[in-house]
Amino acid sequence: MKSHRKELCFEIPRRRAFLNITPEIEACLRESGIREGLCLVNAMHISASVFINDDESGLHQDFEKWLEKLAPEHPHAQYAHNGAEDNADAHLKRTIMGREVVVAVSEGQLDFGPWEQIFYGEFDGLRKKRVLVKIIGE
């Protein structure tokens, strides 16, 4: 069995965003040479997320509205975590959207269902963050 590890870096120029990282993950898979196996993609920061869903802008707007209702950014004083930082809402949003995804690799391709894409969710941007890609298989 082979394994391939790569880190991707993102620096989102605003506090929140959803970024389709499927092309970057597909490039990692090609780089690995693995044809059958599993691909793990996980956010290496507790205020960012990796998840699978549809690449549809209306859905992303719905995510933003829904997450803001569940864990509003303001007022910062509503959170016990906020003190030196003002990102408690980002931690909660990450918990809801998830830390990682695992996708089967079949015949050298990510084995997705219809419309599935991999996204990086940023909830406390304006600084560099990492995503780990680990691919194992043959």
ZALUM-779541 format. One record per residue: residue in one letter; x, y, z of N, C-alpha, C in turn. Coordinates in steps of 0.2 Angstrom, whole numbers, padded with zeros to 4 digits, always signed. Example, Ala and Ser with C-alpha at 12.3 -4.5 7.8 and 13.67 -1.06 7.14 Angstrom:
2
A+0066-0028+0039+0062-0022+0039+0066-0016+0039
S+0064-0011+0035+0068-0005+0036+0064+0000+0039
END
This chain:
138
M+0004-0006+0000+0000+0000+0000+0004+0006+0000
K+0002+0011-0004+0006+0018-0004+0002+0023+0000
S+0005+0028+0002+0002+0034+0005+0005+0040+0002
H+0001+0045+0002+0003+0052-0001+0000+0057+0004
R+0005+0062+0006+0002+0067+0011+0004+0074+0007
K-0001+0078+0008+0001+0085+0005-0003+0090+0010
E-0001+0096+0011-0004+0101+0014-0006+0107+0009
L-0012+0109+0009-0014+0115+0005-0015+0121+0010
C-0013+0127+0008-0013+0133+0012-0019+0137+0009
F-0023+0140+0013-0028+0145+0011-0027+0151+0015
E-0028+0157+0012-0028+0163+0016-0034+0167+0013
I-0040+0166+0016-0046+0170+0014-0046+0177+0016
P-0047+0182+0011-0047+0189+0013-0053+0192+0017
R-0057+0187+0019-0063+0190+0023-0064+0185+0029
R-0069+0186+0033-0070+0182+0039-0073+0175+0037
R-0078+0175+0032-0081+0169+0031-0081+0168+0023
A-0081+0161+0021-0081+0160+0014-0082+0152+0013
F-0084+0150+0007-0084+0143+0005-0081+0143-0001
L-0076+0138-0001-0071+0138-0007-0071+0131-0010
N-0073+0130-0016-0073+0123-0019-0065+0121-0020
I-0063+0116-0016-0056+0114-0017-0056+0107-0021
T-0061+0105-0024-0061+0099-0028-0055+0099-0033
P-0054+0104-0037-0048+0103-0042-0042+0102-0038
E-0040+0106-0033-0034+0105-0029-0034+0097-0026
I-0039+0094-0024-0039+0088-0021-0038+0083-0027
E-0041+0084-0033-0040+0080-0039-0032+0080-0041
A-0029+0086-0041-0022+0087-0042-0018+0083-0038
C-0020+0083-0031-0016+0079-0026-0017+0071-0028
L-0023+0069-0030-0024+0062-0032-0019+0060-0038
R-0019+0064-0043-0015+0063-0049-0008+0063-0047
E-0006+0067-0042+0001+0067-0040+0003+0061-0036
S-0002+0058-0033+0000+0052-0029+0001+0046-0033
G-0003+0046-0039-0002+0040-0043-0007+0034-0040
I-0010+0035-0035-0015+0030-0032-0021+0029-0036
R-0023+0023-0038-0029+0022-0042-0035+0019-0038
E-0033+0016-0033-0039+0013-0029-0037+0014-0021
G-0041+0017-0017-0040+0018-0010-0045+0023-0007
L-0042+0027-0003-0046+0032+0001-0042+0039+0001
C-0046+0044+0001-0043+0051+0001-0047+0054+0007
L-0042+0056+0012-0045+0060+0018-0043+0067+0017
V-0047+0072+0018-0046+0079+0017-0049+0082+0024
N-0044+0085+0028-0047+0088+0034-0043+0095+0035
A-0048+0099+0038-0045+0106+0040-0041+0105+0046
M-0035+0109+0046-0030+0108+0052-0031+0114+0057
H-0037+0117+0057-0038+0123+0061-0045+0122+0064
I-0046+0124+0070-0053+0123+0073-0058+0128+0072
S-0056+0133+0067-0061+0138+0065-0062+0137+0057
A-0061+0131+0055-0062+0130+0047-0065+0123+0047
S-0068+0122+0041-0071+0116+0040-0069+0113+0033
V-0070+0106+0032-0070+0103+0026-0077+0099+0025
F-0080+0100+0020-0087+0096+0019-0088+0095+0012
I-0093+0090+0010-0095+0089+0004-0102+0091+0003
N-0103+0095-0003-0110+0097-0005-0110+0099-0012
D-0116+0102-0014-0116+0105-0021-0113+0111-0022
D-0110+0113-0027-0107+0119-0029-0112+0124-0032
E-0117+0126-0028-0122+0131-0030-0123+0137-0025
S-0122+0143-0028-0121+0149-0024-0127+0150-0020
G-0133+0148-0022-0139+0149-0018-0139+0145-0011
L-0136+0139-0012-0135+0134-0006-0130+0137-0002
H-0125+0140-0004-0120+0143+0000-0122+0149+0004
Q-0127+0153+0001-0130+0159+0004-0134+0156+0010
D-0138+0150+0008-0142+0147+0013-0138+0145+0019
F-0132+0142+0018-0127+0139+0023-0126+0145+0028
E-0124+0151+0024-0121+0157+0028-0127+0159+0033
K-0133+0160+0030-0139+0162+0034-0140+0157+0040
W-0140+0151+0038-0142+0146+0043-0137+0146+0049
L-0130+0146+0047-0125+0146+0052-0125+0152+0056
E-0127+0158+0053-0127+0164+0057-0133+0164+0062
K-0138+0161+0060-0144+0160+0065-0142+0155+0071
L-0139+0150+0069-0137+0145+0074-0131+0148+0079
A-0126+0151+0076-0121+0154+0080-0119+0161+0077
P-0123+0166+0079-0121+0173+0076-0115+0175+0079
E-0111+0179+0074-0105+0182+0076-0106+0187+0082
H-0111+0191+0081-0112+0197+0086-0118+0196+0090
P-0118+0198+0096-0113+0202+0099-0108+0197+0102
H-0101+0199+0102-0096+0195+0104-0096+0193+0111
A-0099+0197+0115-0100+0196+0122-0105+0190+0124
Q-0108+0188+0119-0113+0182+0121-0109+0176+0122
Y-0103+0175+0121-0099+0169+0121-0094+0170+0127
A-0094+0164+0131-0089+0164+0136-0082+0163+0133
H-0081+0160+0127-0074+0159+0124-0071+0166+0122
N-0075+0171+0120-0072+0177+0118-0069+0181+0123
G-0063+0183+0122-0059+0187+0127-0054+0190+0123
A-0048+0186+0123-0042+0188+0118-0044+0188+0111
E-0049+0183+0109-0051+0183+0102-0059+0184+0102
D-0061+0185+0096-0068+0186+0095-0071+0180+0090
N-0069+0174+0091-0071+0169+0086-0075+0163+0089
A-0078+0164+0094-0082+0158+0097-0087+0156+0092
D-0090+0160+0088-0095+0158+0083-0091+0154+0078
A-0085+0155+0076-0082+0151+0071-0081+0144+0073
H-0079+0143+0080-0078+0136+0082-0085+0132+0082
L-0090+0136+0084-0097+0132+0083-0099+0131+0076
K-0097+0135+0072-0099+0134+0064-0095+0128+0062
R-0089+0128+0064-0085+0122+0061-0087+0116+0064
T-0090+0116+0070-0092+0109+0073-0098+0107+0069
I-0103+0112+0067-0109+0110+0063-0107+0108+0056
M-0102+0111+0053-0100+0109+0046-0095+0103+0045
G-0092+0102+0051-0088+0096+0050-0080+0097+0049
R-0076+0093+0052-0069+0093+0051-0066+0090+0045
E-0069+0085+0042-0065+0081+0037-0070+0077+0033
V-0068+0075+0027-0071+0071+0023-0067+0065+0021
V-0070+0059+0019-0066+0054+0016-0070+0052+0010
V-0066+0051+0004-0069+0050-0002-0065+0044-0005
A-0069+0039-0007-0066+0033-0011-0063+0035-0017
V-0057+0032-0019-0054+0033-0025-0055+0026-0029
S-0058+0027-0035-0059+0021-0039-0056+0023-0046
E-0052+0019-0049-0049+0020-0056-0046+0027-0056
G-0043+0029-0051-0039+0035-0051-0043+0041-0051
Q-0049+0041-0049-0054+0046-0048-0057+0047-0041
L-0059+0053-0039-0063+0053-0033-0070+0050-0035
D-0072+0046-0031-0079+0042-0032-0084+0046-0029
F-0087+0051-0032-0092+0055-0030-0099+0053-0032
G-0104+0055-0028-0111+0054-0031-0112+0061-0035
P-0118+0061-0038-0120+0067-0042-0120+0073-0038
W-0117+0078-0041-0116+0085-0039-0111+0086-0033
E-0108+0080-0031-0104+0081-0025-0097+0085-0026
Q-0095+0089-0022-0089+0093-0023-0086+0094-0016
I-0080+0095-0015-0077+0096-0008-0076+0103-0007
F-0077+0105-0001-0077+0113+0000-0073+0114+0007
Y-0069+0119+0006-0066+0122+0012-0071+0128+0015
G-0073+0127+0021-0077+0132+0024-0073+0136+0029
E-0072+0143+0028-0068+0147+0032-0073+0151+0037
F-0072+0151+0043-0077+0155+0048-0073+0160+0052
D-0066+0160+0051-0062+0166+0055-0056+0167+0051
G-0057+0170+0045-0052+0171+0040-0047+0176+0041
L-0044+0179+0036-0039+0184+0036-0032+0182+0039
R-0031+0175+0039-0025+0173+0040-0024+0166+0037
K-0017+0164+0036-0016+0157+0033-0018+0151+0037
K-0021+0147+0034-0023+0140+0037-0022+0135+0032
R-0022+0129+0035-0020+0123+0031-0025+0118+0031
V-0025+0114+0025-0029+0108+0025-0025+0102+0023
L-0026+0096+0026-0022+0090+0025-0025+0086+0020
V-0021+0084+0015-0024+0078+0011-0020+0072+0012
K-0023+0067+0013-0019+0060+0015-0023+0055+0010
I-0019+0052+0006-0022+0047+0001-0018+0041+0002
I-0022+0035+0003-0019+0029+0004-0022+0024-0001
G-0018+0019-0003-0021+0014-0008-0015+0011-0012
E-0018+0009-0018-0013+0006-0023-0014+0009-0029
END
